[in-house]
Amino acid sequence: MEKATFGDSVTSKWAEVTLPGIDKVTDLGHDGGRPILCEWKLTYTPVDEEGNLHPEDATITESTNLVVNGGRTRAMSLLFVPSASSAGGFYFLGVGASATAAAVTDTRLTYELVGNLTRKTLLDSNNNPVSTGAIQLQTIVVGGITFYEFIVLQATYLTTDGNNNNTFAEYGIFDSATLPGTPTSTSGTMFNHLIDPNPGFKSTTNQVLAQITVRM
């Protein structure tokens, strides 16, 4: 196994990304850090004896509710566990060199590095293929919002990585392992877009462990 030469600095940087903090959770792909939410509108409309609806007398209830743990687990499985979905999910990590701010309208990394043959396959926190067993229950409040489950995904860029001699400044999870034809073109659908607040220079003398904690 290859050893990182800046070890603790890399670990600390990525630990910071996954520690509770609303700005960090937002970076990991949530819309403002919000968990899954269902908005309901229930309309009770009177019907007279002749079968006519009377919407003017309708009673309308609007409310929200949490998604239960079983639903969260299934949603995470469909998104991140290859064996759980025949339709395909988000299993691959891309890295780029641009520090341009991320936006919810992004469809690609701003400048994706294409030195490897493919994007990195995401593994669980033990470097095993991701399975439903990687989904864990944990109730945690981040920025006043409660999350109930999480999954940790990771990939390692070794000392021999094809993208060496570049600044690693942005990351994104994709549904396709195929790299784009050029750094500014698109391949697959991007799930999230992180701009590293402390980008590092990748070379033959270091390795980068990228860990993503997704919460719902």
C-alpha positions as CSV (number, residue, x, y, z in Angstrom):
1,M,0.0,0.0,0.0
2,E,1.4,3.4,-0.9
3,K,1.9,5.9,1.9
4,A,0.8,9.5,1.8
5,T,3.5,12.0,2.5
6,F,1.2,14.8,3.7
7,G,-1.0,12.3,5.5
8,D,-2.6,14.2,8.4
9,S,-3.0,17.4,6.3
10,V,-5.1,15.5,3.8
11,T,-7.0,13.6,6.4
12,S,-7.8,16.8,8.3
13,K,-8.9,18.7,5.2
14,W,-11.4,16.0,4.2
15,A,-12.5,15.4,7.8
16,E,-13.4,19.1,7.8
17,V,-15.6,18.6,4.7
18,T,-17.6,15.9,6.5
19,L,-17.9,17.4,9.9
20,P,-21.2,19.0,10.9
21,G,-21.5,22.5,9.4
22,I,-24.2,23.8,7.2
23,D,-21.8,25.2,4.7
24,K,-20.0,21.9,4.4
25,V,-23.1,19.9,3.9
26,T,-24.2,22.3,1.2
27,D,-20.9,21.7,-0.5
28,L,-21.7,18.0,-0.5
29,G,-24.7,18.4,-2.8
30,H,-27.7,19.3,-0.6
31,D,-29.9,22.2,-1.6
32,G,-29.1,24.5,1.4
33,G,-28.4,21.4,3.5
34,R,-32.0,20.4,3.5
35,P,-33.0,16.7,4.1
36,I,-35.6,14.9,2.0
37,L,-39.0,16.7,2.6
38,C,-42.5,15.8,1.4
39,E,-44.9,18.7,1.0
40,W,-48.6,17.7,1.1
41,K,-51.8,19.4,-0.1
42,L,-55.0,17.6,0.9
43,T,-58.3,18.9,-0.6
44,Y,-61.6,17.6,0.7
45,T,-64.3,18.7,-1.7
46,P,-68.0,18.2,-0.8
47,V,-70.1,16.2,-3.3
48,D,-73.9,16.6,-3.3
49,E,-76.5,13.9,-3.8
50,E,-76.5,14.4,-7.5
51,G,-72.7,13.9,-7.7
52,N,-71.8,17.6,-8.2
53,L,-68.5,18.8,-6.7
54,H,-68.5,22.0,-4.7
55,P,-64.9,23.3,-4.7
56,E,-66.0,26.6,-3.2
57,D,-66.7,24.7,0.0
58,A,-63.6,22.6,-0.1
59,T,-61.3,22.2,2.9
60,I,-57.6,22.4,2.1
61,T,-54.9,21.2,4.4
62,E,-51.2,21.9,3.6
63,S,-48.4,20.2,5.6
64,T,-45.0,18.6,5.5
65,N,-43.6,15.4,6.8
66,L,-40.4,13.5,7.2
67,V,-39.4,10.6,5.1
68,V,-39.2,7.4,7.2
69,N,-36.0,5.5,7.7
70,G,-37.0,2.8,5.3
71,G,-37.6,5.3,2.6
72,R,-34.3,7.0,3.2
73,T,-32.4,3.7,3.1
74,R,-34.0,2.8,-0.2
75,A,-33.3,6.3,-1.7
76,M,-29.6,6.0,-0.6
77,S,-29.4,2.5,-2.0
78,L,-30.8,3.6,-5.4
79,L,-28.4,6.5,-5.5
80,F,-25.2,4.9,-4.4
81,V,-25.3,1.1,-4.2
82,P,-24.6,-0.6,-7.5
83,S,-26.4,-3.8,-6.6
84,A,-29.6,-2.1,-5.6
85,S,-30.6,-0.4,-8.8
86,S,-30.7,-1.7,-12.4
87,A,-31.2,1.8,-13.6
88,G,-27.7,2.9,-12.4
89,G,-26.8,5.5,-9.8
90,F,-23.9,7.7,-8.8
91,Y,-20.9,5.5,-8.3
92,F,-17.9,7.5,-9.7
93,L,-15.8,10.4,-8.6
94,G,-14.4,13.1,-10.9
95,V,-11.7,15.7,-10.0
96,G,-11.0,19.0,-11.6
97,A,-8.6,22.0,-11.4
98,S,-11.0,25.0,-11.4
99,A,-11.9,27.0,-8.3
100,T,-14.9,28.6,-9.9
101,A,-17.8,28.7,-7.5
102,A,-20.3,25.9,-7.8
103,A,-24.0,26.5,-8.7
104,V,-27.0,24.3,-8.6
105,T,-27.3,24.6,-12.4
106,D,-23.9,22.9,-12.9
107,T,-23.9,19.9,-15.2
108,R,-20.1,19.2,-15.1
109,L,-16.9,20.1,-13.4
110,T,-15.6,23.4,-14.6
111,Y,-12.3,21.9,-15.7
112,E,-12.2,18.1,-15.2
113,L,-8.8,16.4,-15.1
114,V,-8.7,13.6,-17.7
115,G,-5.3,12.0,-17.1
116,N,-6.7,8.7,-15.9
117,L,-8.5,6.1,-18.1
118,T,-11.7,6.6,-16.2
119,R,-13.2,8.3,-13.2
120,K,-12.6,6.7,-9.8
121,T,-15.0,4.1,-8.6
122,L,-16.4,5.0,-5.2
123,L,-15.9,2.5,-2.3
124,D,-17.2,2.4,1.2
125,S,-15.2,3.6,4.2
126,N,-13.4,0.3,4.4
127,N,-12.4,0.4,0.7
128,N,-14.9,-2.3,-0.2
129,P,-17.6,-2.2,-2.9
130,V,-20.5,-0.1,-1.7
131,S,-23.4,-2.1,-0.3
132,T,-26.5,-1.3,1.6
133,G,-24.6,-2.3,4.8
134,A,-22.7,1.0,4.4
135,I,-25.8,3.0,5.1
136,Q,-25.9,3.9,8.8
137,L,-28.5,5.3,11.2
138,Q,-27.5,8.5,13.0
139,T,-29.7,11.3,14.2
140,I,-27.7,14.6,13.9
141,V,-28.7,18.2,13.8
142,V,-26.7,20.3,11.3
143,G,-27.6,24.0,11.1
144,G,-30.9,23.4,12.8
145,I,-31.9,20.7,10.4
146,T,-32.2,17.0,11.5
147,F,-30.7,14.2,9.4
148,Y,-31.3,10.5,10.2
149,E,-29.0,8.4,8.0
150,F,-25.7,8.7,6.3
151,I,-23.4,6.9,4.0
152,V,-19.6,7.4,3.6
153,L,-18.1,7.1,0.1
154,Q,-14.5,7.4,-0.8
155,A,-11.8,7.1,-3.5
156,T,-8.0,7.5,-3.4
157,Y,-5.7,9.2,-5.8
158,L,-2.4,7.4,-5.4
159,T,1.2,8.6,-6.0
160,T,1.0,7.1,-9.5
161,D,-2.2,8.9,-10.5
162,G,-2.5,10.1,-14.1
163,N,-3.6,13.5,-12.9
164,N,-0.3,14.3,-11.1
165,N,1.2,17.7,-11.4
166,N,-2.2,19.4,-11.2
167,T,-4.1,21.3,-8.5
168,F,-7.0,19.3,-7.2
169,A,-9.6,22.0,-6.6
170,E,-13.0,20.6,-7.4
171,Y,-14.8,17.2,-7.1
172,G,-18.1,15.7,-8.3
173,I,-19.9,12.4,-8.1
174,F,-21.2,11.1,-11.4
175,D,-23.3,8.3,-12.8
176,S,-20.7,7.5,-15.5
177,A,-17.1,6.3,-15.2
178,T,-16.4,7.6,-18.7
179,L,-14.3,10.8,-18.7
180,P,-15.4,13.7,-21.0
181,G,-13.5,14.1,-24.3
182,T,-12.0,17.4,-23.1
183,P,-11.7,19.0,-19.6
184,T,-14.6,21.4,-20.4
185,S,-17.1,18.9,-22.0
186,T,-19.7,16.7,-20.3
187,S,-20.0,13.0,-19.6
188,G,-22.8,11.6,-17.6
189,T,-24.9,13.2,-14.9
190,M,-23.3,15.0,-12.0
191,F,-24.8,14.6,-8.5
192,N,-22.9,17.3,-6.6
193,H,-20.1,19.8,-7.1
194,L,-17.5,20.6,-4.3
195,I,-15.1,23.4,-4.5
196,D,-12.2,22.6,-2.1
197,P,-11.6,25.7,0.1
198,N,-8.0,24.5,0.4
199,P,-7.0,23.0,-2.9
200,G,-3.8,21.0,-3.0
201,F,-1.2,20.3,-5.6
202,K,-1.2,16.6,-6.6
203,S,2.2,15.0,-7.4
204,T,4.2,11.8,-7.2
205,T,5.0,12.6,-3.6
206,N,1.5,12.6,-2.1
207,Q,-1.9,10.9,-2.3
208,V,-5.4,12.2,-1.8
209,L,-8.2,10.4,0.0
210,A,-11.5,11.9,-0.9
211,Q,-14.3,11.0,1.5
212,I,-17.9,12.1,1.1
213,T,-20.5,11.7,3.8
214,V,-24.0,12.0,2.4
215,R,-26.8,12.6,4.9
216,M,-30.6,12.4,4.6
